[in-house]
Amino acid sequence: MNQIVPARPPSVGIAKIIYVLYLLGFFAGITAVIGLVMAYIYKDDAPEWLRTHYELQIRTFWIMLLYGLIAGILCIILIGFLLLFLVALWWIIRCVKGLKYLDQNTAYPDHRGWLF
């Protein structure tokens, strides 16, 4: 017996790939940049609920860059090392939550926020 599976928009897979590229960015930073470019490319053609994920991914990159630069500068007075850890944790939580909402085919709530 064949089971009919509803087709998912192809950009759902792209959004998932971007989250994975962001997570891999800890090991090879260029993957996060590739993910950013992909998010900018696919954002405009996505349905509204999926667009929230692309907007979150774009904001996550730029906020991470800002937080990372501030933490890097503060490493001079040692507090930056703790901040770098917290920024990395923030990055991981946003990506994992994004993957969770993406698997549920729902919009990311508060995708314009600065926290989680």
N, C-alpha and C positions, 0 to 999 in steps of 0.2 A: 504494500500500500504506500503510495507516494504522499508525502506530506508537503503541503504548500507553505513555503517560507516567504514572508513578505520581503521584498527587496529593500535593502537599506541604501540610502543615498551614498554614492561613491565617496563623497567628501567626509562621511563619518569615519571611514578608514584613514583618511588623510589626517583628520583631527587626532585620531588615536596615535598615528605615527609621530605627529608633532609632540604629543605628551611624552612618548618614549624617547624621542630625540632630546627633549629637554632633560629628562632623567639621565640620559647618557652624557649630557653636557658636563657632568662632574668629572668624567674621565677623558673626554675629548671635547673641549669647549666649542669647537667649530660646529658640532651637531646642534647646539642650541641656536646658533646663528642660522643654520640651514632651516631649522624649525620656524624661526621668526620669519624668514623669507617666505616659506610655504604658507604660514598663517596669513600674511599680507596678500598672497596670491589668491587663496581660496575663500577669503572672508566675504567678499562681495557677492559671490554666487551661492552662498549657503542659505538655507532656510533660517528664519529668525532664531529658533531655539539653538541651532548649531552655530550661528554667528556669535552667540554669547561665549561659546568655547574659544573661537578664534580671537575674539576681543580679549578674553581672559589671558590667552597665551601671549598675545602681543604685549599686554600690560604687565604680565608676569616677567617677561624678559627685561623690559625697560626699568621696572621697579627693582628687579634683582640687580641690574647694573648699577643703579643709584645706591641701593643698600650696600652692595659689594664694595663700591668705591669708598663710601663713608667708612665702612668697617675696615677696609684696607688701610686707609689713612690713620684710623684710630689704633691700628696694630702697633704704632710707635709707642703708645702708652699702655699697651698690653690688653686693654679692654676690647680691642678690635678682634682678637682671636675668639672671644666669646660671641661677639656679634657675628662673625663669619659663620660660626656654628649655627647660630639662631637663624641666620639668613638661609643657610643650606636647608635647615629643617623646614622653614617657611616654604621654600621652593618645592621640596618633596611633598609636603602636605597639599599644596595647591595642585600639583600634578596628579597625585593619587585621587584627590577629590574630583578633579576634572574627569579622570578615567572612569570613576564610579558613576558620575552623572551621565557621561557619554554612553556607557553600557546600558543605562536605563532610558536612553533616548530622551533625556530631559535637558532643559536649559540649565546652565550654571547659575545658581542664585547669587545675586550681588556680585556679578562679574566685574563691576567697575570699582569694587572696594580695594582697599590697600592691604587688608589682612588675609583672612582665609575665605 
